[in-house]
Amino acid sequence: MNIQRLLRDYKAGRMDLPGLLEKLKALPYEDLGFAKIDTHRTLRKGFPETIFCQGKTTNQILMILKKTSDNQNILLTKAQKNVYRAVKKNYRNARYHEQAHIIVIQREKTKPKKGTILILTAGTSDIPVAEEAVVTAELMGNTVEKFYDVGVAGVHRLFDIKDKIFHANVIIVVAGMEGALASIVGGLASKPVIAVPTSVGYGASFKGIAPLLTMMNCCAEGVAVVNIDNGFGAGYFASLINR
């Protein structure tokens, strides 16, 4: 639901005053019992509420979607393919980014922002989390460049793209194992670095705890850390910085 659309409909005579008041009663959120849909988030944040699919039933996801505005972009994160198939039946323009486990329903083009967000991964196994950041940042109107598998096990690969590191406006570094790549990039870059620990690694990585602690103890200045496997959070935060 969008306040501007409601007011335009009222002004154009497509909605009477009682109908407008009835719709406004649902603001700033609409209570579905199992979920409270934040209908003001676009006004406050510039981007609508994102649907986190993990732990929700397909019916719950479809009911939430039904209550979202019909003229805003929708992002569904941590979505499995069976959820996408159900969404696609009702939203023909829905697209599934399989590596990122994200469903995108794009209804309007976002005004492009200046500056580039650079996204790096330490290894190939970190790509799904990185792709979540890529899809999020692109939907929010950012130019994204990405280079994968440039971790510290072969650090010379990183130096081949040092010009990209120097010229990016924001950098996202995605790494599992020991998570050392964020420190190296942070030491090279003069721009903000967002570190994303992943759950990739052997037993002593403790499903992402080891890289999380490494990144939080980074001695390079200008490195911020998001939660384990939180590519969406990194892409969103990078977009706010780039904005």
C-alpha positions in Angstrom: 0.0 0.0 0.0 1.4 3.4 -1.0 0.1 6.7 0.5 1.0 8.7 -2.7 -1.0 6.2 -4.8 -4.0 6.4 -2.4 -4.0 10.2 -2.6 -3.7 10.2 -6.4 -6.6 7.8 -6.6 -8.7 10.0 -4.3 -7.8 13.2 -6.2 -8.7 11.5 -9.5 -12.0 10.4 -8.2 -11.1 6.7 -8.4 -11.7 6.4 -4.6 -14.2 8.1 -2.3 -13.4 9.6 1.1 -14.8 6.6 3.1 -12.7 4.3 1.0 -9.6 6.4 1.5 -10.1 6.5 5.3 -10.6 2.8 5.4 -7.3 2.3 3.6 -5.5 4.8 5.8 -6.6 2.9 8.9 -4.2 0.1 7.9 -1.2 2.5 8.1 1.5 2.5 9.2 1.3 -1.3 9.3 -1.2 -3.9 8.5 -1.7 -6.8 11.0 -2.1 -10.2 9.4 -2.0 -12.0 12.7 1.2 -13.9 12.0 3.0 -10.8 10.5 2.7 -7.0 10.7 3.4 -5.5 7.3 5.4 -2.2 7.6 3.6 -0.1 4.9 5.6 3.1 5.8 9.1 1.7 5.3 9.5 3.0 1.8 8.7 6.5 3.0 11.1 6.3 5.9 13.9 4.3 4.3 13.6 4.7 0.5 13.2 0.9 0.1 10.3 -1.3 0.9 10.2 -4.1 3.5 12.1 -7.2 2.4 10.5 -10.6 2.9 12.8 -13.0 4.7 11.5 -16.4 3.6 13.3 -18.8 5.9 11.0 -20.2 8.5 7.8 -18.9 6.8 5.3 -21.2 5.0 4.6 -20.6 1.3 1.1 -19.5 2.2 2.4 -16.9 4.6 4.8 -15.5 2.0 2.0 -15.2 -0.5 -0.3 -13.5 2.0 2.4 -11.0 2.8 3.1 -10.4 -0.9 -0.6 -9.8 -1.5 -0.5 -6.9 1.0 2.5 -5.2 -0.5 2.2 -2.2 -2.8 1.6 -3.0 -6.4 4.0 -0.4 -7.7 7.1 -1.1 -5.6 10.0 -3.4 -6.0 9.9 -6.5 -3.8 12.8 -8.6 -2.6 12.4 -12.1 -1.1 15.6 -13.4 0.5 16.6 -16.9 1.6 13.9 -18.3 -0.8 14.0 -21.9 -2.0 12.9 -22.8 -5.5 9.5 -24.2 -4.4 8.7 -20.8 -3.0 9.6 -19.2 -6.3 7.4 -21.6 -8.3 4.4 -20.5 -6.1 5.2 -16.8 -6.3 5.7 -17.1 -10.1 2.1 -18.3 -10.6 0.8 -15.1 -9.1 3.5 -12.6 -10.2 4.6 -13.3 -13.7 7.5 -10.8 -13.6 9.1 -12.6 -10.6 12.7 -13.6 -11.3 14.7 -16.2 -9.3 18.4 -15.7 -8.7 19.3 -19.3 -7.9 22.8 -18.8 -6.4 21.6 -15.9 -4.3 18.4 -17.7 -3.2 16.6 -14.4 -3.9 13.3 -13.7 -5.7 13.0 -10.2 -7.3 9.7 -8.7 -8.4 10.8 -5.5 -10.1 8.0 -3.0 -10.9 9.9 0.2 -11.3 13.4 1.2 -12.3 15.5 2.8 -9.5 17.3 6.0 -10.3 20.9 5.0 -10.8 23.4 6.3 -8.2 26.9 7.6 -8.9 29.8 5.5 -7.7 30.5 1.7 -7.9 30.1 -1.0 -5.3 32.8 -3.5 -5.6 32.1 -7.1 -4.3 34.9 -9.5 -3.7 34.9 -13.1 -2.4 37.8 -15.0 -0.9 36.7 -18.3 -2.6 34.2 -19.8 -5.0 32.2 -21.3 -2.1 31.5 -17.7 -0.9 29.7 -16.7 -4.1 26.1 -17.5 -3.0 26.4 -15.0 -0.2 28.1 -12.5 -2.5 25.4 -12.9 -5.1 22.8 -12.0 -2.4 24.6 -8.7 -2.0 24.9 -8.2 -5.7 21.2 -8.6 -6.4 20.2 -6.4 -3.4 22.6 -3.6 -4.4 21.6 -3.7 -8.1 17.9 -3.6 -7.3 18.6 -0.5 -5.1 20.0 1.2 -8.2 23.7 0.7 -7.8 26.4 -0.1 -10.3 28.1 -3.3 -9.1 31.4 -4.8 -10.1 32.4 -8.3 -8.8 35.5 -10.3 -8.7 35.4 -13.8 -7.2 38.0 -16.2 -5.8 40.7 -13.6 -4.9 41.5 -14.8 -1.4 44.6 -14.8 0.6 45.6 -18.4 -0.5 46.7 -16.7 -3.7 46.9 -13.0 -2.7 48.6 -12.0 -6.0 45.1 -12.4 -7.6 43.9 -9.5 -5.5 46.7 -7.2 -6.7 45.6 -7.7 -10.3 42.5 -5.7 -9.5 44.0 -3.1 -7.2 42.8 -0.3 -9.5 39.2 -1.5 -9.0 39.8 -1.4 -5.2 41.2 2.1 -5.4 38.4 3.5 -7.4 35.3 1.8 -5.9 33.0 3.9 -3.7 32.2 1.0 -1.3 33.7 -2.5 -1.1 32.0 -5.6 0.1 34.4 -8.5 1.1 32.8 -11.9 1.5 35.0 -14.6 3.1 34.7 -17.8 5.1 37.5 -20.0 6.5 39.6 -17.5 8.6 38.2 -14.4 6.9 41.5 -12.7 6.4 40.7 -11.0 3.1 38.8 -8.2 4.7 41.9 -7.0 6.6 44.0 -7.0 3.5 41.4 -5.1 1.4 40.8 -2.7 4.4 44.6 -1.9 4.4 44.5 -1.1 0.7 41.3 0.8 0.3 40.5 4.4 1.2 36.8 3.8 1.0 34.4 1.9 3.4 34.8 -1.8 3.5 31.9 -4.1 4.6 33.0 -7.5 5.7 30.7 -10.5 5.4 31.7 -13.7 7.2 30.4 -16.9 5.7 29.7 -20.3 7.2 32.1 -21.8 4.7 34.9 -23.8 6.2 36.0 -26.8 8.2 35.0 -27.6 11.8 37.1 -25.1 13.5 35.5 -22.3 11.6 32.4 -23.0 13.7 30.0 -22.2 10.9 31.3 -18.7 10.4 32.3 -17.7 14.0 36.0 -17.8 13.2 35.9 -15.4 10.2 33.4 -13.2 12.1 35.9 -12.8 15.0 38.8 -12.2 12.6 36.9 -9.5 10.8 35.7 -7.9 14.1 39.4 -7.8 15.2 40.6 -6.3 12.0 43.5 -3.9 12.5 42.8 -2.0 9.2 40.6 1.1 9.7 37.3 1.6 8.0 36.0 -2.0 8.1 32.5 -2.7 9.3 31.2 -6.3 9.8 27.7 -7.7 9.2 26.3 -11.0 10.4 27.3 -14.4 9.1 26.0 -15.1 5.6 24.2 -11.7 5.6 24.8 -10.7 1.9 21.5 -8.8 1.9 22.6 -6.7 4.9 25.9 -5.9 3.2 24.3 -4.9 -0.1 21.7 -2.7 1.7 24.3 -1.0 3.8 26.6 -0.5 0.8 23.7 1.1 -1.0 23.1 3.5 1.9 26.7 4.6 1.8 26.7 4.9 -2.0 23.5 7.0 -1.8 
